[in-house]
Amino acid sequence: MLRWHGWLLLGLILLPVCAADESWITLHTPHFELFSDAGDRYAPGLLVHLEQLRSLFLAQAGASPKSEAPVRIFAFRSTAEYIHYRKDETADAYYFGAPGRDYIVMPLTRAEDYRIAAHEYAHVATHAAGLKLPLWLSEGIAEVFSTVVFQSGHATVGTANPGRLQALQRASWMPLDEVTRLSDPPAGRKDRNGMFYAESWALTHMLMFSPAYNQRFGALLADPSASVFSVYRTSSGALERELRAWIARTSLPSVKVTPAEVDMPRPVTEPVNSFRVQSALADLQFAIGQVETARRSYTELETKFPANAEVQVALGRIALVSGHGGEALDRFGRAMSLGIQNAQICYEFAVMAQDAGLPEGDVMTALERAVALNPGLDDARYLLALAYMNSGRYSKALQHFQALRFVPQSRAYAYYSALAHTQTELGMRDAANKTAAEARKRARTEEEAARANELAWMASSEIVVQMTGERFGQLRRVPLKSDVLENWNPFIEPGDRIEHTEGVLREVDCSGEVLRLIIDSREHPVVIGVSHPERVQLRPAGAGPLEFTCGQPDGRHVIVEYAQPEGKDSGYAGVLRGIRFLP
């Protein structure tokens, strides 16, 4: 990463001072973050309203956003400003869920706009609850909750929406079966778009609050693939007649509920500097798919703030989605050198660096920083454990393997395989055997099962050396708990026909080309040739070098291992492979 270190020095030299942007303010509550250029007349009340709405969803359905980051709201002072950041031409406001954060984007010009924000937050909450609803029902629920009124510690849910009610009473309806089949709001004609939302609100309101229908509303939510007509066992025509009668009532029913208690001070307006505003807006542009616009915004920021790691990360992400992997790696590397304190970015850089063949040290440094910043980031910890294992640092690898909080099924085989190997290398053979069995349970192919069996064999065996006639050694594995390992003689060559003889070493004959030992066994004397003294196993292990005195009586009690010769005229019974000196 040396090529990026210059960025840190450059950034310190060029570090600018961020001035406050007087046209923008920001407000914070525990679960919301608002950026606005609409002043502070309506903004504090908007956040209080949303916190109350969140408490209502939490109390009634246990649904709240899963993202750790607060919901980010952009509230523009005019529709003219808002349209530069909207997702499509028909959206008066919108909710957007991106990885790690939810957004609500809207104009804020009056207190009535709180309904717009409430509508969009209902989408946040239903998404958080994991509900995959058809479009009409999703929008209908959002419309119902857009009119919630909070007063004296209670919330009134189901208050009529005057605008939607008026549209239903004055304009032509869309067929209900068409409304319930749409996957996108009607485009082109604003009147059809408005009628879609009006009918969706009215139908949802009736299903939620009519005694004839509300008992099966939970079944409708639970089965997103079922049509409303099948759930309620009715036809489109019959349901439309019921719905027209419902909205013709003198007053529509509502219910009073008690939300979870919200105890917080009224949000205080804070000034916000130009960097935060520009980077937040550029982040929004990127999130909603305005990639080239976001690139221009971040490039402008880079010229002003070259030492900002987050700008480098953003430009790296843009490069990544644009198919420029090399630039993305370089940008993330600059962010690392500038001291980025974002665990996910450190992890992503490590993955890219590994794929690009960068030095293993750079990869491990990034992974170590990621785990230090977020000990619960299992993806980074798993890669770090593998890196330690592959570099032979098995104790470190074991520490990180065991610290993983959760092993997904897709990774289970690889995890248990790597852990078994690590335990074997650390001498934890019983544990390694059990871990290899876990890997075998999760094998999805014959090859994986065979590899798991091999890991179990490695855990219960030892590597030994077997010499060959060419004086080369071959590695073999033999079972740990067996006579084979206990009595292993590396000098016994493949193809040897081994004999064992116990007796007294009577004499050492050095008169020929090959030294010969004469052993007095119980049956008869046995002559053993010693062609290579350096290739004879001595036992016990501390017996010292193989030394004999030629022509002198010896008298030691021994067991010899010898290989029978290939020819019959060698002059001895075999070639010595091992000798054990007995007490």
C-alpha positions in Angstrom: 0.0 0.0 0.0 3.0 2.3 -0.2 1.7 4.0 -3.4 -1.2 5.4 -1.3 0.7 6.7 1.6 1.3 10.0 -0.2 -2.4 10.8 0.0 -2.2 11.1 3.8 0.5 13.8 3.6 -1.2 15.6 0.7 -4.5 15.6 2.6 -2.9 17.1 5.7 -1.3 19.9 3.6 -4.5 20.7 1.7 -7.1 20.1 4.5 -9.7 22.8 4.1 -11.9 24.5 6.7 -15.6 23.6 6.3 -17.9 26.7 6.5 -21.5 26.4 7.6 -24.0 26.3 4.8 -26.6 28.9 6.0 -29.3 27.7 3.7 -29.4 24.2 5.2 -30.1 22.9 8.7 -30.0 19.4 10.2 -32.0 17.9 13.1 -31.6 14.7 14.9 -33.8 12.4 17.0 -32.9 8.9 18.2 -34.2 7.3 15.0 -34.3 10.1 12.4 -31.9 12.5 10.8 -33.3 15.4 8.7 -31.5 17.6 6.2 -33.6 20.6 5.0 -33.3 23.9 3.3 -36.9 24.7 4.2 -36.0 26.4 7.5 -37.0 25.4 11.0 -40.8 26.2 11.0 -42.0 22.7 10.3 -38.9 20.5 10.6 -38.9 19.9 14.4 -42.6 19.0 14.4 -42.0 16.6 11.5 -39.5 14.6 13.4 -41.6 14.5 16.6 -44.5 13.3 14.4 -42.4 10.5 12.9 -41.0 9.4 16.3 -44.6 9.1 17.5 -45.6 7.2 14.4 -42.6 4.8 14.9 -43.7 4.2 18.5 -47.2 3.4 17.2 -45.9 0.8 14.8 -43.7 -0.6 17.5 -46.5 -1.0 19.9 -49.0 -2.4 17.5 -46.9 -4.6 15.3 -43.4 -4.7 16.7 -42.2 -3.3 13.4 -39.3 -0.8 13.4 -36.4 -0.3 10.9 -33.7 -3.0 11.1 -31.0 -0.6 9.9 -28.7 0.6 12.7 -28.5 4.0 10.9 -31.3 6.6 11.5 -33.8 7.1 8.7 -32.4 10.0 6.7 -35.0 12.5 5.5 -34.4 15.2 2.9 -37.0 17.9 3.1 -36.8 20.5 0.3 -38.3 24.0 0.5 -40.0 23.6 -2.9 -41.2 21.1 -5.4 -38.8 22.7 -7.9 -35.8 21.6 -5.8 -37.3 18.2 -4.9 -37.7 17.2 -8.6 -33.9 17.1 -9.1 -33.8 14.2 -6.6 -37.0 12.3 -7.2 -37.0 8.8 -8.5 -39.8 9.1 -11.0 -42.0 11.8 -12.4 -45.2 10.7 -10.6 -43.8 10.6 -7.1 -44.7 13.5 -4.9 -42.4 12.0 -2.3 -40.8 8.6 -1.8 -39.2 6.1 0.5 -36.1 4.3 -0.6 -34.3 1.4 1.2 -30.6 1.1 0.5 -28.1 -1.2 2.1 -27.5 0.1 5.6 -29.9 3.0 5.5 -33.5 4.1 4.7 -34.4 7.4 3.0 -37.5 9.6 2.8 -37.3 12.4 0.2 -40.0 15.0 0.0 -40.8 18.7 -0.2 -41.7 20.4 3.1 -43.7 23.6 2.7 -46.6 23.3 5.2 -47.7 21.2 8.2 -50.0 19.1 6.0 -46.8 17.7 4.5 -46.5 15.6 7.7 -49.0 13.3 6.0 -46.6 12.7 3.1 -43.8 11.9 5.5 -46.1 9.5 7.5 -47.1 7.8 4.3 -43.5 7.1 3.4 -42.5 6.1 6.9 -45.3 3.5 6.8 -43.4 1.9 3.9 -40.2 1.9 6.0 -42.1 0.1 8.9 -43.8 -2.5 6.7 -40.5 -3.2 5.0 -38.9 -3.6 8.4 -41.6 -6.0 9.4 -40.7 -8.2 6.4 -44.1 -7.8 4.8 -44.0 -8.4 1.0 -47.3 -6.8 0.1 -49.0 -6.2 -3.3 -48.7 -2.6 -4.4 -52.3 -1.7 -3.7 -52.1 -3.0 -0.1 -48.7 -1.5 0.6 -50.0 1.9 -0.6 -53.3 1.5 1.1 -51.7 0.9 4.5 -49.4 3.8 4.0 -52.4 6.0 3.2 -54.3 4.8 6.2 -51.4 5.7 8.5 -50.8 9.0 6.8 -53.8 10.4 8.6 -53.0 9.2 12.1 -53.6 12.0 14.7 -51.7 12.1 18.0 -53.3 13.8 20.9 -53.2 13.5 24.7 -51.1 10.4 24.7 -53.3 8.5 22.2 -53.3 7.9 18.5 -56.4 7.9 16.3 -56.0 5.5 13.4 -58.4 5.4 10.5 -59.2 9.1 10.2 -60.8 9.8 6.8 -58.5 11.2 4.1 -60.6 14.1 2.7 -58.8 14.4 -0.6 -59.0 10.7 -1.4 -62.6 10.6 -0.3 -63.6 13.5 -2.5 -61.9 11.9 -5.6 -63.8 8.6 -5.0 -67.1 10.6 -4.8 -66.6 12.7 -7.9 -64.4 10.8 -10.4 -64.8 7.5 -12.3 -63.3 4.5 -10.6 -60.7 2.0 -11.9 -61.9 -1.6 -11.9 -60.9 -3.2 -8.6 -59.4 -6.2 -10.3 -57.1 -3.8 -12.2 -56.2 -1.9 -9.1 -55.2 -5.1 -7.2 -53.1 -6.5 -10.2 -50.9 -3.4 -10.7 -47.2 -3.8 -9.8 -46.4 -0.1 -10.5 -48.6 3.0 -10.1 -50.4 4.0 -13.3 -48.2 6.2 -15.4 -49.1 9.0 -17.9 -52.4 10.2 -16.6 -52.4 11.9 -13.2 -56.1 11.2 -12.7 -55.6 7.5 -13.0 -52.7 7.7 -10.6 -54.7 9.6 -8.1 -57.6 7.2 -8.4 -55.3 4.2 -7.8 -54.2 5.6 -4.5 -57.7 6.6 -3.5 -59.1 3.1 -4.2 -56.2 1.5 -2.5 -56.8 3.7 0.6 -60.5 3.0 0.7 -60.2 -0.8 0.2 -57.6 -1.1 2.9 -59.6 1.1 5.2 -62.6 -1.1 4.8 -60.7 -4.3 5.2 -59.0 -3.0 8.4 -62.1 -1.4 10.1 -65.2 -3.1 8.8 -66.4 -5.9 11.2 -67.3 -7.9 8.1 -63.8 -8.0 6.9 -61.2 -7.2 9.6 -61.1 -10.7 11.0 -59.4 -12.0 7.8 -57.0 -9.0 7.4 -54.2 -10.9 9.1 -54.6 -13.7 6.6 -54.3 -11.2 3.7 -51.0 -9.9 5.1 -49.7 -13.4 5.7 -50.1 -14.6 2.1 -48.9 -12.0 -0.4 -49.4 -14.4 -3.3 -53.2 -14.7 -2.6 -55.6 -12.2 -4.1 -58.0 -10.2 -2.0 -60.9 -11.9 -3.7 -59.7 -15.4 -2.8 -58.9 -14.5 0.8 -62.4 -13.0 1.3 -64.2 -15.5 -1.1 -65.9 -12.8 -3.1 -65.9 -11.3 -6.6 -64.5 -8.0 -7.8 -68.0 -6.7 -8.5 -69.3 -7.7 -5.1 -66.3 -6.2 -3.3 -66.7 -2.9 -5.3 -70.3 -2.6 -4.3 -69.4 -3.1 -0.6 -66.6 -0.5 -1.0 -68.9 2.1 -2.6 -71.3 1.6 0.3 -68.5 1.9 2.8 -67.3 5.3 1.6 -70.8 6.6 1.3 -71.3 6.4 5.1 -71.8 9.6 7.0 -68.6 9.0 8.9 -65.9 6.4 8.6 -64.8 4.5 11.8 -61.5 4.9 13.4 -59.8 3.5 16.5 -57.9 5.0 19.4 -54.8 3.2 20.5 -52.0 3.9 22.9 -48.5 4.0 21.2 -45.3 3.2 23.0 -44.3 6.2 25.1 -42.0 8.7 23.5 -40.0 10.7 26.0 -37.7 13.1 24.2 -37.1 16.8 24.0 -38.2 18.7 20.9 -35.4 18.5 18.2 -33.1 21.5 18.1 -32.0 22.9 14.8 -28.3 22.7 14.1 -26.2 24.4 11.5 -24.6 22.1 9.0 -21.4 22.7 7.0 -21.3 22.6 3.2 -19.3 19.4 3.1 -22.0 17.5 5.0 -24.8 18.9 2.9 -23.0 18.2 -0.4 -21.9 14.7 0.5 -25.4 13.8 1.9 -27.0 14.9 -1.4 -24.4 13.1 -3.5 -25.0 10.0 -1.4 -28.7 10.3 -2.1 -28.0 10.7 -5.9 -25.9 7.5 -5.8 -28.5 5.6 -3.8 -31.4 6.4 -6.2 -29.3 5.5 -9.3 -28.2 8.9 -10.5 -24.7 7.5 -10.8 -23.1 10.0 -13.2 -24.6 13.0 -11.3 -23.2 11.5 -8.1 -19.8 11.0 -9.7 -19.7 14.7 -10.6 -20.8 15.8 -7.2 -18.2 13.7 -5.4 -15.4 14.7 -7.8 -16.2 18.3 -7.0 -16.0 17.4 -3.3 -12.7 15.7 -3.9 -11.1 18.9 -5.2 -12.2 20.7 -2.1 -11.5 17.9 0.4 -8.7 15.7 -0.8 -8.0 14.3 2.6 -11.5 13.0 3.2 -11.6 9.2 3.3 -15.4 9.0 2.8 -15.2 10.9 -0.5 -12.6 8.3 -1.7 -14.9 5.5 -0.6 -17.9 7.0 -2.4 -15.9 7.4 -5.6 -14.7 3.9 -5.2 -18.3 2.6 -5.0 -19.2 4.5 -8.0 -16.3 3.1 -9.9 -17.3 -0.4 -8.8 -20.9 -0.2 -10.1 -19.5 1.3 -13.3 -17.3 -1.7 -13.9 -14.0 0.0 -13.1 -12.6 -2.4 -10.6 -9.0 -1.1 -10.8 -10.1 2.4 -9.9 -12.3 1.1 -7.1 -9.4 -0.7 -5.6 -7.2 2.4 -5.8 -9.9 4.6 -4.2 -10.5 2.2 -1.4 -6.7 1.9 -0.9 -6.5 5.7 -0.6 -9.3 5.6 2.0 -7.4 3.0 4.0 -4.3 5.2 3.9 -6.3 8.2 5.1 -7.4 6.2 8.1 -11.0 5.2 7.2 -12.8 4.0 10.3 -15.5 1.9 8.5 -15.3 -1.8 9.1 -17.3 -2.7 6.0 -15.0 -0.7 3.8 -11.9 -2.3 5.2 -13.4 -5.7 4.6 -14.4 -4.8 1.0 -11.0 -3.5 0.3 -9.4 -6.7 1.6 -11.6 -8.8 -0.7 -10.7 -6.6 -3.7 -7.0 -6.6 -2.8 -7.0 -10.4 -2.4 -8.7 -10.8 -5.8 -6.2 -8.4 -7.4 -3.2 -10.3 -6.0 -1.9 -7.6 -3.7 0.5 -8.6 -0.9 -1.0 -10.7 1.8 0.2 -8.2 4.3 -2.1 -5.5 2.9 -5.0 -7.9 2.9 -4.4 -8.9 6.5 -3.9 -5.3 7.7 -7.3 -4.4 6.3 -9.0 -7.4 7.8 -7.5 -6.8 11.2 -8.7 -3.2 11.1 -12.2 -4.3 10.1 -12.4 -6.8 13.0 -11.0 -4.3 15.5 -13.6 -1.7 14.4 -16.5 -4.2 14.3 -15.8 -7.5 16.2 -19.2 -8.8 15.0 -18.3 -8.5 11.3 -18.1 -12.3 10.7 -17.3 -12.1 7.0 -14.1 -10.2 7.8 -13.2 -12.4 10.8 -13.6 -15.6 8.7 -11.3 -14.3 6.0 -8.8 -13.2 8.6 -8.9 -16.7 10.2 -8.2 -18.2 6.7 -5.4 -15.8 6.1 -3.7 -16.7 9.4 -4.2 -20.4 8.6 -2.7 -20.1 5.2 0.3 -18.3 6.6 0.9 -21.0 9.2 -0.2 -18.9 12.2 -2.5 -21.6 13.5 -3.1 -20.3 17.0 -4.3 -17.0 15.6 -6.5 -18.8 13.1 -8.1 -20.9 15.8 -8.8 -17.8 17.9 -10.7 -16.2 15.0 -12.5 -19.3 13.9 -13.8 -19.8 17.4 -14.9 -16.2 17.7 -17.3 -16.3 14.8 -20.9 -15.7 16.0 -22.7 -17.5 13.3 -21.7 -19.8 10.4 -24.2 -19.7 7.5 -25.1 -23.0 5.9 -23.4 -21.9 2.6 -20.1 -21.6 4.4 -20.4 -24.5 6.9 -18.5 -27.1 4.9 -15.6 -24.8 4.2 -15.6 -23.5 7.8 -15.4 -26.9 9.4 -12.9 -28.1 6.9 -10.5 -25.2 7.7 -11.1 -25.6 11.4 -10.3 -29.3 11.3 -7.0 -28.6 9.4 -6.1 -25.9 12.0 -6.8 -28.2 14.9 -4.7 -31.0 13.4 -1.8 -28.6 12.9 -2.0 -27.6 16.6 -2.1 -31.2 17.7 -5.7 -31.1 18.8 -6.4 -34.4 17.1 -9.5 -35.5 18.9 -11.2 -32.1 18.3 -10.0 -32.2 14.7 -11.6 -35.6 14.2 -15.0 -34.3 15.5 -14.7 -31.2 13.4 -14.0 -33.2 10.3 -17.1 -35.2 11.0 -19.1 -32.0 11.1 -17.6 -31.1 7.7 -18.6 -34.5 6.3 -22.2 -33.9 7.5 -22.3 -30.7 5.4 -20.6 -32.1 2.3 -22.7 -31.4 -0.8 -20.7 -33.5 -3.3 -18.7 -36.7 -3.3 -15.5 -34.7 -3.7 -16.3 -32.7 -0.5 -17.2 -35.9 1.4 -13.9 -37.4 0.3 -12.0 -34.3 1.4 -13.7 -34.5 4.8 -12.7 -38.1 5.2 -9.2 -37.1 4.3 -9.2 -34.5 7.0 -10.4 -37.1 9.5 -7.6 -39.4 8.4 -5.0 -36.6 8.8 -6.3 -35.9 12.3 -5.9 -39.6 13.3 -2.6 -40.3 11.6 1.0 -39.2 11.5 3.4 -38.5 8.6 6.4 -40.8 8.4 9.3 -41.2 6.0 9.9 -44.3 3.9 13.3 -44.6 2.2 13.7 -46.0 -1.3 16.5 -47.8 -3.0 17.6 -44.6 -4.8 18.1 -43.2 -1.3 15.2 -40.8 -1.6 12.5 -40.5 1.1 8.8 -40.8 0.5 6.2 -39.4 2.9 3.5 -41.6 4.2 0.7 -41.4 6.7 0.1 -44.2 9.3 -2.5 -44.4 12.0 -1.7 -42.8 15.3 -3.0 -45.5 17.5 -1.5 -48.5 15.9 1.4 -50.9 16.0 2.4 -49.6 12.6 3.4 -46.2 13.9 5.0 -47.6 17.1 7.2 -50.0 15.1 7.7 -47.8 12.0 11.1 -48.2 10.4 11.7 -45.6 7.7 14.5 -47.7 6.1 12.3 -50.6 5.1 11.9 -50.0 1.4 8.8 -50.7 -0.7 9.0 -54.3 -1.9 11.2 -55.5 1.0 10.4 -59.0 2.3 11.1 -58.4 6.0 12.2 -61.1 8.5 12.9 -60.7 12.2 15.4 -62.7 14.3 16.2 -62.6 18.0 19.5 -63.8 19.3 23.0 -63.0 20.5 25.3 -61.0 18.4 28.2 -63.4 18.3 30.6 -61.8 15.8 31.1 -58.9 13.4 32.9 -60.1 10.2 34.6 -57.3 8.3 36.6 -59.5 5.9 34.3 -59.1 2.8 33.1 -56.1 0.8 29.9 -56.0 3.0 30.1 -56.0 6.8 28.3 -59.1 8.2 26.8 -59.8 11.6 26.5 -63.3 12.8 23.5 -63.8 15.1 23.1 -66.9 17.2 19.4 -67.6 17.2 17.6 -70.4 18.9 17.5 -72.5 15.7 20.8 -71.7 14.0 23.2 -68.9 13.3 22.0 -66.2 10.9 24.3 -64.0 8.8 23.1 -60.5 8.2 24.7 -58.1 5.7 25.2 -54.3 6.5 25.5 -52.6 3.2 24.6 -49.1 4.4 25.2 -48.6 8.2 23.7 -45.1 7.9 20.4 -46.6 6.8 19.8 -48.8 9.8 17.3 -48.0 12.5 18.6 -48.3 16.0 16.4 -48.9 19.0 16.0 -47.8 21.6 16.3 -44.3 20.2 19.1 -43.3 22.5 21.3 -46.2 21.6 23.8 -44.0 19.8 25.5 -44.6 16.4 25.8 -48.1 14.9 29.4 -49.1 15.9 30.9 -52.6 15.9 34.4 -54.0 16.6 35.5 -56.3 13.8 36.6 -59.8 14.7 35.8 -59.6 18.4 33.1 -61.4 20.3 30.2 -59.1 21.1 27.6 -60.9 23.1 24.8 -58.4 23.1 21.2 -59.6 23.0 19.5 -58.2 19.9 16.4 -58.3 17.6 17.3 -57.6 14.0 15.0 -56.7 11.0 16.4 -57.6 7.6 15.2 -57.7 4.0 15.7 -61.0 2.3 18.1 -60.7 -0.7 16.9 -61.0 -4.3 19.7 -63.5 -5.1 20.6 -66.8 -3.4 24.4 -66.4 -3.6 24.8 -63.2 -1.6 26.4 -65.0 1.3 24.0 -63.8 3.9 20.3 -64.2 4.9 19.4 -60.6 4.3 20.3 -56.9 4.5 20.0 -55.2 7.9 17.2 -52.6 8.1 16.9 -52.3 11.9 18.5 -53.5 15.1 17.1 -53.4 18.7 19.5 -53.9 21.6 17.7 -55.7 24.4 18.6 -55.4 28.1 
